[in-house]
Amino acid sequence: MKFDVVVLTDHRYVAPKKKTPYIENVLQEDRLVLEALQKQGLRAIRKSWDDPNFDWSTTKYALFRTTWDYFDRYSEFSKWLETASKQTQFINSKALIYWNIDKHYLQDLSNAGVTIPKTVFVEKGTKATLADAIANAKSDHGFTTDTYILKPCVSGAARHTYKIQKNEIEKHEAIFQELVVEEAMMLQEFQQNIVSEGEISMMVFNGEFTHAVLKIAKPGDFRVQDDFGGTVHEYNPTKEQIAFAKSVVNAAPDLPIYARVDIFKDNNGNWALTELEIFEPELWFRLNPKAADFLAKAIKETCIAY
């Protein structure tokens, strides 16, 4: 059988025996997207990206939704990505995914005029110490805080994300050295407003804003992800915030069919980009089911030609 779109998940969410609230959310989100595609008259099915029995050449497009084990299986996933890209087309496009999967893209957006946190990239195999990297950030990149965030350039769900105080640099040296041997890292100024005010996630589909949420870290933590006790709240953004989110997606190499733009007030009081997620972002369709219909319509009109 031929399909128009395959909605991609990971194997843990195909037919889970245990359904936690987190897994229930995953299933609901994917179901809303799948049903929205089908309402548009598209032949759609849901599969795990690593399904060994599915022929990827039988679908016109693969839509990345909840492939949230990719960063733990990155070598395997990369090989699959390259193979599948020769058999089908991706939503968003292969070029955008390859650009967005590595957070070096933030530098491209910064060069295009988008405000991002002060960031230093520490490339894989770098011999410098963490103390050296922080000293360089202060002397050459204008870091003014004494608290820092260290995280990998390819990651998700706050994997290996560390908040480091000035007096804790030595304690993090071993993990820094262990990580930088295997992957590029990024060092950023700690942003106090993310903790005090939260982070706003703006959903922008085919260049149009659809809905937003406010993510707030639990007391005593700095990570807004619900994996770490963060909470999510419906949010009505200002015109300024919507305009900023649209400017971010328009600065990407191509306009994404779907995007999540995470923004916050930086240490200087300016709206800034935490991340532009155009690969496999959570999009909170459960808070705005009509947005799934908007996405499906955009996919049909933009991608599927009869």
VENRA-V970012 format. One record per pair of residues at least 12 apart in sequence whose ideal C-beta (glycine too) atoms are under 10 Angstrom apart, sorted by sequence separation. I is the first residue (numbers start at 1). J is the second residue. D is the distance in whole Angstrom. If there is no record, write none. Layout:
I/J/D ; I/J/D
This chain:
15/27/10 ; 34/46/5 ; 47/59/9 ; 82/94/9 ; 85/97/9 ; 107/119/7 ; 121/133/10 ; 134/146/9 ; 149/161/7 ; 150/162/5 ; 151/163/10 ; 164/176/9 ; 200/212/6 ; 201/213/5 ; 217/229/8 ; 218/230/6 ; 249/261/7 ; 261/273/7 ; 262/274/4 ; 263/275/9 ; 283/295/8 ; 13/26/5 ; 14/27/10 ; 33/46/9 ; 45/58/9 ; 49/62/8 ; 67/80/10 ; 81/94/8 ; 85/98/9 ; 103/116/10 ; 106/119/6 ; 120/133/6 ; 149/162/7 ; 150/163/8 ; 162/175/7 ; 200/213/7 ; 201/214/8 ; 216/229/10 ; 217/230/5 ; 218/231/7 ; 246/259/10 ; 248/261/5 ; 261/274/9 ; 262/275/5 ; 263/276/10 ; 12/26/9 ; 13/27/7 ; 45/59/8 ; 67/81/10 ; 107/121/7 ; 120/134/9 ; 122/136/9 ; 134/148/6 ; 148/162/8 ; 149/163/6 ; 150/164/6 ; 162/176/9 ; 199/213/9 ; 200/214/6 ; 201/215/6 ; 216/230/6 ; 217/231/8 ; 245/259/8 ; 247/261/9 ; 248/262/9 ; 261/275/8 ; 262/276/8 ; 31/46/8 ; 44/59/9 ; 47/62/9 ; 49/64/8 ; 104/119/10 ; 106/121/9 ; 122/137/9 ; 133/148/9 ; 148/163/8 ; 149/164/7 ; 160/175/8 ; 198/213/10 ; 199/214/7 ; 200/215/8 ; 215/230/6 ; 216/231/5 ; 245/260/9 ; 246/261/8 ; 248/263/8 ; 260/275/8 ; 261/276/6 ; 262/277/7 ; 10/26/9 ; 13/29/10 ; 14/30/10 ; 30/46/6 ; 43/59/9 ; 49/65/10 ; 81/97/7 ; 82/98/10 ; 103/119/9 ; 120/136/7 ; 134/150/9 ; 147/163/7 ; 148/164/5 ; 160/176/10 ; 198/214/5 ; 199/215/5 ; 215/231/7 ; 216/232/8 ; 245/261/4 ; 260/276/8 ; 261/277/8 ; 9/26/7 ; 13/30/7 ; 43/60/9 ; 44/61/9 ; 46/63/10 ; 49/66/10 ; 50/67/9 ; 64/81/10 ; 81/98/8 ; 104/121/6 ; 120/137/5 ; 133/150/9 ; 147/164/7 ; 148/165/8 ; 162/179/10 ; 197/214/9 ; 198/215/6 ; 199/216/8 ; 214/231/9 ; 215/232/6 ; 216/233/7 ; 244/261/8 ; 245/262/9 ; 259/276/6 ; 260/277/4 ; 261/278/9 ; 9/27/9 ; 42/60/9 ; 48/66/10 ; 49/67/5 ; 103/121/8 ; 119/137/9 ; 120/138/10 ; 130/148/9 ; 146/164/10 ; 147/165/5 ; 148/166/8 ; 160/178/10 ; 198/216/4 ; 199/217/8 ; 213/231/10 ; 214/232/7 ; 215/233/8 ; 245/263/7 ; 259/277/7 ; 260/278/8 ; 27/46/10 ; 42/61/9 ; 44/63/8 ; 46/65/8 ; 48/67/8 ; 50/69/8 ; 62/81/10 ; 102/121/10 ; 104/123/9 ; 118/137/7 ; 146/165/7 ; 147/166/7 ; 150/169/10 ; 160/179/6 ; 197/216/8 ; 198/217/7 ; 213/232/5 ; 214/233/5 ; 242/261/10 ; 244/263/6 ; 258/277/9 ; 259/278/5 ; 260/279/10 ; 262/281/9 ; 9/29/10 ; 46/66/9 ; 49/69/9 ; 50/70/10 ; 78/98/10 ; 81/101/9 ; 120/140/8 ; 130/150/7 ; 146/166/4 ; 148/168/9 ; 196/216/10 ; 213/233/6 ; 214/234/8 ; 215/235/9 ; 241/261/9 ; 256/276/8 ; 258/278/7 ; 259/279/10 ; 260/280/10 ; 261/281/10 ; 9/30/6 ; 48/69/9 ; 49/70/7 ; 120/141/5 ; 145/166/9 ; 146/167/9 ; 147/168/9 ; 148/169/8 ; 194/215/9 ; 195/216/9 ; 196/217/9 ; 212/233/10 ; 213/234/6 ; 214/235/4 ; 256/277/9 ; 257/278/8 ; 258/279/10 ; 260/281/4 ; 7/29/10 ; 8/30/9 ; 62/84/7 ; 119/141/8 ; 150/172/7 ; 194/216/9 ; 195/217/6 ; 212/234/8 ; 213/235/5 ; 214/236/10 ; 241/263/7 ; 251/273/9 ; 256/278/4 ; 259/281/8 ; 260/282/7 ; 7/30/6 ; 50/73/8 ; 62/85/9 ; 78/101/9 ; 118/141/6 ; 120/143/8 ; 146/169/10 ; 160/183/9 ; 162/185/10 ; 164/187/9 ; 194/217/7 ; 201/224/9 ; 211/234/8 ; 212/235/5 ; 214/237/9 ; 248/271/10 ; 255/278/10 ; 256/279/9 ; 258/281/8 ; 260/283/6 ; 7/31/9 ; 37/61/10 ; 49/73/10 ; 56/80/9 ; 77/101/9 ; 118/142/6 ; 119/143/10 ; 148/172/9 ; 195/219/9 ; 199/223/10 ; 211/235/8 ; 212/236/7 ; 213/237/10 ; 247/271/10 ; 252/276/7 ; 254/278/10 ; 259/283/9 ; 260/284/9 ; 59/84/10 ; 62/87/9 ; 118/143/6 ; 150/175/9 ; 160/185/8 ; 165/190/9 ; 195/220/9 ; 199/224/5 ; 211/236/9 ; 212/237/5 ; 248/273/6 ; 251/276/9 ; 258/283/7 ; 7/33/6 ; 37/63/8 ; 50/76/7 ; 62/88/5 ; 64/90/7 ; 65/91/10 ; 117/143/10 ; 118/144/8 ; 150/176/7 ; 164/190/8 ; 195/221/8 ; 198/224/7 ; 199/225/10 ; 211/237/9 ; 237/263/9 ; 244/270/10 ; 245/271/9 ; 247/273/10 ; 252/278/7 ; 7/34/5 ; 49/76/10 ; 50/77/8 ; 56/83/8 ; 57/84/9 ; 61/88/6 ; 62/89/7 ; 63/90/8 ; 64/91/7 ; 74/101/9 ; 118/145/9 ; 152/179/7 ; 163/190/6 ; 195/222/5 ; 244/271/5 ; 248/275/10 ; 249/276/7 ; 5/33/9 ; 6/34/10 ; 49/77/7 ; 56/84/5 ; 59/87/8 ; 60/88/7 ; 61/89/5 ; 62/90/6 ; 63/91/5 ; 64/92/8 ; 120/148/9 ; 122/150/9 ; 124/152/10 ; 151/179/9 ; 152/180/9 ; 155/183/9 ; 194/222/7 ; 195/223/10 ; 209/237/8 ; 243/271/9 ; 244/272/9 ; 245/273/9 ; 248/276/6 ; 5/34/9 ; 34/63/9 ; 56/85/9 ; 57/86/9 ; 58/87/9 ; 59/88/5 ; 60/89/7 ; 61/90/7 ; 62/91/7 ; 63/92/9 ; 124/153/9 ; 150/179/8 ; 154/183/6 ; 194/223/9 ; 195/224/9 ; 212/241/8 ; 244/273/8 ; 249/278/8 ; 7/37/7 ; 33/63/7 ; 50/80/6 ; 54/84/10 ; 56/86/9 ; 57/87/4 ; 58/88/8 ; 59/89/9 ; 61/91/5 ; 71/101/9 ; 118/148/10 ; 119/149/9 ; 123/153/9 ; 134/164/8 ; 150/180/10 ; 152/182/9 ; 153/183/7 ; 154/184/8 ; 155/185/10 ; 192/222/9 ; 194/224/7 ; 212/242/8 ; 241/271/7 ; 6/37/10 ; 34/65/9 ; 49/80/6 ; 56/87/4 ; 57/88/7 ; 60/91/10 ; 70/101/8 ; 122/153/9 ; 152/183/5 ; 153/184/4 ; 155/186/9 ; 191/222/9 ; 199/230/9 ; 201/232/8 ; 240/271/7 ; 245/276/9 ; 5/37/5 ; 14/46/8 ; 33/65/6 ; 49/81/8 ; 55/87/8 ; 56/88/5 ; 62/94/10 ; 117/149/8 ; 121/153/7 ; 130/162/10 ; 134/166/8 ; 152/184/7 ; 153/185/7 ; 163/195/10 ; 190/222/7 ; 198/230/9 ; 209/241/9 ; 4/37/7 ; 5/38/9 ; 13/46/9 ; 14/47/8 ; 15/48/10 ; 30/63/10 ; 33/66/10 ; 55/88/10 ; 64/97/7 ; 152/185/6 ; 153/186/6 ; 198/231/9 ; 202/235/9 ; 209/242/5 ; 212/245/8 ; 238/271/10 ; 258/291/9 ; 3/37/10 ; 4/38/10 ; 14/48/5 ; 130/164/8 ; 135/169/10 ; 151/185/7 ; 152/186/8 ; 198/232/10 ; 201/235/8 ; 208/242/10 ; 209/243/9 ; 5/40/9 ; 13/48/8 ; 30/65/6 ; 49/84/8 ; 134/169/6 ; 150/185/6 ; 151/186/6 ; 198/233/8 ; 200/235/6 ; 202/237/6 ; 4/40/9 ; 11/47/10 ; 12/48/8 ; 29/65/7 ; 30/66/6 ; 133/169/9 ; 150/186/8 ; 151/187/9 ; 201/237/10 ; 209/245/6 ; 258/294/9 ; 4/41/9 ; 5/42/6 ; 6/43/10 ; 7/44/6 ; 9/46/6 ; 11/48/4 ; 14/51/8 ; 29/66/7 ; 149/186/8 ; 150/187/6 ; 151/188/8 ; 198/235/9 ; 200/237/6 ; 209/246/7 ; 258/295/6 ; 4/42/4 ; 5/43/8 ; 6/44/7 ; 7/45/7 ; 8/46/8 ; 9/47/7 ; 10/48/6 ; 11/49/8 ; 131/169/5 ; 149/187/7 ; 150/188/8 ; 200/238/10 ; 204/242/9 ; 208/246/8 ; 224/262/9 ; 257/295/7 ; 3/42/8 ; 4/43/5 ; 5/44/5 ; 6/45/6 ; 7/46/4 ; 8/47/7 ; 9/48/6 ; 10/49/7 ; 11/50/6 ; 26/65/9 ; 27/66/9 ; 130/169/6 ; 131/170/7 ; 148/187/6 ; 149/188/5 ; 202/241/7 ; 207/246/7 ; 3/43/5 ; 4/44/6 ; 5/45/8 ; 6/46/7 ; 7/47/7 ; 8/48/7 ; 9/49/7 ; 10/50/7 ; 11/51/8 ; 26/66/5 ; 129/169/9 ; 130/170/8 ; 148/188/7 ; 149/189/8 ; 202/242/7 ; 209/249/10 ; 224/264/9 ; 258/298/8 ; 2/43/7 ; 3/44/7 ; 4/45/9 ; 5/46/10 ; 6/47/5 ; 8/49/5 ; 25/66/10 ; 129/170/9 ; 130/171/10 ; 131/172/10 ; 148/189/7 ; 149/190/6 ; 200/241/6 ; 204/245/5 ; 208/249/10 ; 257/298/6 ; 258/299/9 ; 1/43/8 ; 3/45/5 ; 8/50/10 ; 9/51/10 ; 26/68/8 ; 130/172/6 ; 131/173/7 ; 147/189/8 ; 148/190/6 ; 149/191/8 ; 202/244/8 ; 203/245/9 ; 204/246/6 ; 207/249/6 ; 257/299/6 ; 6/49/9 ; 8/51/9 ; 23/66/10 ; 130/173/5 ; 133/176/8 ; 145/188/10 ; 146/189/10 ; 147/190/4 ; 202/245/4 ; 206/249/9 ; 207/250/7 ; 1/45/9 ; 3/47/9 ; 129/173/6 ; 130/174/9 ; 143/187/8 ; 145/189/5 ; 146/190/9 ; 147/191/9 ; 200/244/10 ; 201/245/9 ; 202/246/9 ; 204/248/8 ; 205/249/9 ; 257/301/10 ; 6/51/9 ; 130/175/9 ; 131/176/9 ; 143/188/9 ; 144/189/7 ; 145/190/6 ; 147/192/8 ; 149/194/10 ; 200/245/9 ; 204/249/5 ; 257/302/6 ; 130/176/4 ; 141/187/9 ; 143/189/5 ; 145/191/9 ; 202/248/9 ; 204/250/9 ; 257/303/7 ; 106/153/9 ; 129/176/8 ; 130/177/8 ; 133/180/9 ; 142/189/9 ; 143/190/10 ; 145/192/8 ; 202/249/9 ; 213/260/9 ; 215/262/8 ; 255/302/9 ; 6/54/8 ; 103/151/8 ; 105/153/9 ; 128/176/10 ; 129/177/8 ; 141/189/9 ; 207/255/6 ; 210/258/9 ; 212/260/10 ; 103/152/8 ; 104/153/6 ; 128/177/10 ; 206/255/7 ; 207/256/9 ; 212/261/9 ; 215/264/10 ; 6/56/8 ; 102/152/10 ; 103/153/5 ; 104/154/9 ; 126/176/10 ; 127/177/9 ; 130/180/9 ; 137/187/6 ; 206/256/8 ; 207/257/9 ; 224/274/9 ; 232/282/9 ; 234/284/9 ; 3/54/10 ; 102/153/5 ; 103/154/7 ; 126/177/10 ; 129/180/10 ; 136/187/9 ; 137/188/9 ; 138/189/10 ; 204/255/9 ; 205/256/8 ; 206/257/6 ; 212/263/9 ; 6/58/9 ; 13/65/9 ; 101/153/9 ; 102/154/6 ; 103/155/8 ; 128/180/9 ; 133/185/8 ; 137/189/8 ; 204/256/8 ; 205/257/7 ; 206/258/8 ; 207/259/9 ; 209/261/9 ; 232/284/7 ; 235/287/10 ; 3/56/10 ; 6/59/4 ; 13/66/6 ; 101/154/6 ; 102/155/10 ; 127/180/9 ; 134/187/7 ; 205/258/5 ; 206/259/9 ; 234/287/6 ; 1/55/10 ; 5/59/7 ; 6/60/9 ; 7/61/10 ; 8/62/6 ; 12/66/9 ; 13/67/9 ; 101/155/10 ; 122/176/8 ; 126/180/5 ; 127/181/10 ; 133/187/6 ; 204/258/8 ; 205/259/7 ; 232/286/10 ; 233/287/9 ; 234/288/8 ; 2/57/9 ; 3/58/6 ; 4/59/7 ; 5/60/7 ; 6/61/7 ; 7/62/8 ; 8/63/6 ; 9/64/9 ; 10/65/10 ; 13/68/8 ; 101/156/10 ; 124/179/9 ; 125/180/7 ; 126/181/9 ; 130/185/9 ; 203/258/8 ; 204/259/5 ; 205/260/10 ; 232/287/8 ; 2/58/6 ; 3/59/4 ; 4/60/5 ; 5/61/5 ; 6/62/5 ; 7/63/5 ; 8/64/5 ; 9/65/6 ; 10/66/6 ; 11/67/10 ; 12/68/8 ; 13/69/9 ; 124/180/7 ; 125/181/7 ; 203/259/7 ; 204/260/8 ; 226/282/9 ; 1/58/7 ; 2/59/7 ; 3/60/7 ; 4/61/7 ; 5/62/7 ; 6/63/7 ; 7/64/9 ; 8/65/6 ; 9/66/4 ; 10/67/5 ; 12/69/7 ; 122/179/9 ; 123/180/8 ; 124/181/7 ; 125/182/9 ; 130/187/8 ; 202/259/9 ; 203/260/6 ; 204/261/6 ; 225/282/9 ; 1/59/10 ; 2/60/8 ; 3/61/9 ; 5/63/5 ; 6/64/10 ; 7/65/5 ; 8/66/8 ; 9/67/6 ; 10/68/6 ; 11/69/7 ; 122/180/6 ; 124/182/7 ; 125/183/10 ; 126/184/8 ; 163/221/9 ; 202/260/7 ; 203/261/8 ; 3/62/9 ; 4/63/10 ; 6/65/10 ; 7/66/9 ; 8/67/5 ; 9/68/8 ; 10/69/4 ; 124/183/6 ; 125/184/9 ; 126/185/8 ; 163/222/5 ; 201/260/5 ; 202/261/4 ; 215/274/10 ; 9/69/9 ; 10/70/7 ; 123/183/9 ; 124/184/5 ; 162/222/10 ; 163/223/9 ; 201/261/7 ; 202/262/8 ; 122/183/10 ; 123/184/5 ; 124/185/8 ; 161/222/9 ; 200/261/9 ; 201/262/5 ; 202/263/6 ; 8/70/10 ; 10/72/10 ; 122/184/7 ; 123/185/8 ; 161/223/7 ; 200/262/7 ; 201/263/8 ; 10/73/9 ; 121/184/6 ; 122/185/5 ; 158/221/10 ; 199/262/6 ; 200/263/5 ; 121/185/8 ; 122/186/7 ; 158/222/9 ; 161/225/9 ; 199/263/7 ; 200/264/7 ; 120/185/9 ; 121/186/5 ; 122/187/6 ; 158/223/5 ; 199/264/5 ; 200/265/9 ; 120/186/7 ; 121/187/8 ; 157/223/9 ; 158/224/9 ; 198/264/8 ; 199/265/10 ; 10/77/9 ; 119/186/6 ; 120/187/5 ; 158/225/5 ; 161/228/9 ; 197/264/7 ; 198/265/10 ; 215/282/10 ; 119/187/7 ; 120/188/8 ; 157/225/6 ; 159/227/10 ; 194/262/10 ; 197/265/6 ; 117/186/10 ; 118/187/9 ; 119/188/5 ; 120/189/10 ; 156/225/9 ; 157/226/10 ; 158/227/7 ; 195/264/10 ; 196/265/9 ; 213/282/9 ; 215/284/10 ; 118/188/7 ; 119/189/8 ; 157/227/5 ; 158/228/6 ; 194/264/5 ; 213/283/9 ; 117/188/5 ; 118/189/5 ; 156/227/10 ; 157/228/9 ; 193/264/6 ; 194/265/9 ; 200/271/9 ; 213/284/5 ; 116/188/9 ; 117/189/6 ; 158/230/10 ; 193/265/4 ; 194/266/9 ; 204/276/9 ; 211/283/9 ; 212/284/9 ; 117/190/9 ; 118/191/9 ; 149/222/8 ; 191/264/6 ; 192/265/9 ; 193/266/7 ; 201/274/9 ; 210/283/9 ; 211/284/7 ; 117/191/6 ; 149/223/10 ; 191/265/8 ; 192/266/10 ; 193/267/7 ; 200/274/9 ; 201/275/9 ; 203/277/10 ; 204/278/9 ; 210/284/10 ; 211/285/9 ; 213/287/6 ; 147/222/9 ; 191/266/6 ; 192/267/7 ; 199/274/6 ; 210/285/9 ; 212/287/9 ; 213/288/9 ; 8/84/9 ; 78/154/10 ; 191/267/6 ; 193/269/8 ; 199/275/9 ; 201/277/8 ; 211/287/7 ; 212/288/9 ; 117/194/9 ; 189/266/8 ; 190/267/8 ; 211/288/4 ; 6/84/10 ; 74/152/10 ; 189/267/6 ; 194/272/10 ; 203/281/8 ; 205/283/9 ; 210/288/7 ; 107/186/10 ; 193/272/9 ; 203/282/10 ; 211/290/8 ; 74/154/6 ; 104/184/7 ; 106/186/8 ; 194/274/7 ; 201/281/8 ; 203/283/6 ; 210/290/8 ; 211/291/5 ; 71/152/8 ; 74/155/9 ; 102/183/10 ; 103/184/9 ; 191/272/8 ; 201/282/8 ; 203/284/7 ; 210/291/4 ; 6/88/8 ; 8/90/9 ; 102/184/8 ; 103/185/10 ; 104/186/8 ; 106/188/9 ; 201/283/9 ; 203/285/9 ; 209/291/10 ; 210/292/9 ; 5/88/10 ; 8/91/10 ; 71/154/6 ; 72/155/10 ; 103/186/6 ; 191/274/8 ; 201/284/7 ; 210/293/10 ; 211/294/9 ; 7/91/10 ; 70/154/9 ; 71/155/5 ; 72/156/9 ; 203/287/10 ; 210/294/6 ; 3/88/9 ; 6/91/10 ; 71/156/5 ; 72/157/9 ; 203/288/8 ; 210/295/8 ; 5/91/7 ; 70/156/8 ; 71/157/8 ; 188/274/10 ; 205/291/7 ; 208/294/7 ; 69/156/9 ; 72/159/8 ; 205/292/10 ; 68/156/7 ; 71/159/6 ; 203/291/6 ; 206/294/8 ; 210/298/10 ; 67/156/10 ; 68/157/7 ; 71/160/10 ; 205/294/5 ; 206/295/8 ; 205/295/5 ; 208/298/8 ; 203/294/9 ; 205/296/10 ; 206/297/9 ; 207/298/9 ; 203/295/9 ; 205/297/9 ; 206/298/4 ; 205/298/5 ; 206/299/9 ; 205/299/9 ; 206/301/8 ; 206/302/6 ; 74/183/9 ; 156/275/10 ; 156/277/9 ; 145/267/7 ; 144/267/8 ; 156/279/9 ; 144/268/10 ; 156/280/8 ; 156/281/9 ; 157/282/10 ; 156/282/10 ; 115/244/8 ; 114/244/9 ; 115/247/10 ; 116/248/10 ; 114/247/7 ; 115/248/10 ; 113/247/8 ; 114/248/6 ; 112/247/9 ; 112/248/9 ; 114/250/10 ; 114/251/5 ; 109/247/10 ; 112/250/9 ; 113/251/7 ; 114/252/10 ; 109/248/7 ; 112/251/4 ; 111/251/9 ; 112/252/9 ; 110/251/10 ; 112/253/10 ; 109/251/5 ; 108/251/8 ; 109/252/8 ; 108/252/9 ; 108/253/8 ; 105/252/8 ; 114/261/10 ; 117/264/9 ; 105/253/9 ; 115/263/9 ; 118/266/9 ; 117/266/6 ; 118/267/8 ; 116/266/8 ; 117/267/8 ; 118/268/10 ; 115/266/7 ; 100/252/8 ; 99/252/8 ; 100/253/9 ; 115/268/9 ; 99/253/6 ; 118/272/10 ; 99/254/9 ; 115/270/5 ; 117/272/6 ; 96/252/7 ; 100/256/8 ; 115/271/7 ; 116/272/6 ; 117/273/8 ; 96/253/7 ; 114/271/10 ; 115/272/4 ; 116/273/5 ; 117/274/7 ; 95/253/7 ; 96/254/6 ; 114/272/8 ; 115/273/7 ; 116/274/8 ; 95/254/7 ; 96/255/9 ; 97/256/10 ; 100/259/9 ; 114/273/5 ; 116/275/9 ; 92/252/9 ; 93/253/9 ; 96/256/6 ; 116/276/10 ; 93/254/6 ; 96/257/9 ; 92/254/8 ; 110/272/10 ; 114/276/8 ; 92/255/9 ; 93/256/8 ; 96/259/9 ; 110/273/9 ; 92/256/5 ; 93/257/8 ; 109/273/7 ; 91/256/9 ; 92/257/6 ; 91/257/5 ; 92/258/7 ; 91/258/8 ; 92/259/8 ; 106/273/7 ; 109/276/7 ; 106/274/9 ; 106/275/8 ; 105/275/9 ; 106/276/8 ; 105/276/7 ; 103/275/7 ; 103/276/10 ; 105/278/9 ; 100/275/9 ; 100/276/7 ; 99/276/10 ; 100/277/7 ; 101/278/10 ; 100/278/5 ; 101/279/6 ; 99/278/8 ; 100/279/5 ; 101/280/9 ; 99/279/9 ; 100/280/10 ; 97/278/8 ; 98/279/9 ; 100/281/10 ; 96/278/6 ; 97/279/5 ; 96/279/8 ; 97/280/9 ; 93/278/9 ; 92/278/5 ; 91/278/10 ; 92/279/7 ; 92/280/10 ; 90/279/9 ; 65/258/10 ; 63/257/9 ; 64/258/9 ; 63/258/9 ; 61/257/10 ; 25/226/9 ; 22/226/7 ; 91/295/9 ; 21/226/9 ; 22/227/8 ; 25/232/10 ; 91/298/10 ; 91/299/6 ; 70/279/9 ; 71/280/10 ; 70/280/7 ; 93/303/10 ; 91/302/9 ; 67/279/8 ; 68/280/7 ; 91/303/6 ; 67/280/5 ; 90/303/10 ; 64/278/9 ; 66/280/7 ; 68/282/9 ; 89/303/8 ; 64/279/6 ; 65/280/6 ; 66/281/10 ; 64/280/4 ; 65/281/9 ; 66/282/8 ; 63/280/10 ; 64/281/9 ; 65/282/9 ; 65/283/8 ; 65/285/10 ; 33/258/10 ; 49/280/10 ; 63/295/9 ; 63/296/10 ; 63/299/7 ; 61/299/7 ; 63/303/9 ; 61/303/6 ; 60/303/8 ; 61/304/7 ; 60/304/7 ; 60/305/9 ; 36/285/8 ; 33/283/8 ; 32/283/10 ; 33/285/7 ; 44/296/9 ; 29/282/7 ; 32/285/4 ; 36/289/8 ; 39/292/9 ; 40/293/8 ; 29/283/7 ; 31/285/9 ; 32/286/7 ; 35/289/9 ; 36/290/9 ; 39/293/7 ; 42/296/7 ; 29/284/8 ; 30/285/9 ; 31/286/10 ; 36/291/9 ; 37/292/9 ; 40/295/10 ; 41/296/10 ; 44/299/9 ; 26/282/9 ; 29/285/5 ; 32/288/10 ; 33/289/10 ; 36/292/4 ; 37/293/10 ; 40/296/5 ; 25/282/8 ; 28/285/8 ; 29/286/6 ; 32/289/6 ; 35/292/8 ; 36/293/5 ; 39/296/7 ; 40/297/6 ; 42/299/8 ; 28/286/5 ; 32/290/10 ; 33/291/10 ; 34/292/9 ; 35/293/9 ; 36/294/8 ; 37/295/9 ; 38/296/8 ; 39/297/9 ; 40/298/10 ; 42/300/6 ; 25/284/9 ; 32/291/9 ; 33/292/5 ; 36/295/7 ; 37/296/5 ; 40/299/8 ; 41/300/8 ; 25/285/10 ; 29/289/10 ; 32/292/4 ; 33/293/10 ; 36/296/4 ; 37/297/10 ; 40/300/5 ; 25/286/6 ; 28/289/9 ; 31/292/9 ; 32/293/9 ; 35/296/9 ; 36/297/8 ; 39/300/10 ; 40/301/9 ; 42/303/10 ; 43/304/10 ; 24/286/10 ; 30/292/10 ; 33/295/7 ; 34/296/9 ; 37/299/7 ; 42/304/6 ; 29/292/8 ; 32/295/9 ; 33/296/7 ; 36/299/9 ; 37/300/8 ; 41/304/9 ; 32/296/10 ; 36/300/10 ; 40/304/8 ; 41/306/10 ; 33/299/10 ; 37/304/10 ; 10/280/9 ; 9/280/9 ; 8/280/8 ; 5/296/9 ; 5/299/7 ; 4/299/9 ; 5/300/9 ; 4/300/8 ; 5/303/8 ; 4/303/9 ; 5/304/8 ; 4/304/5 ; 4/306/10
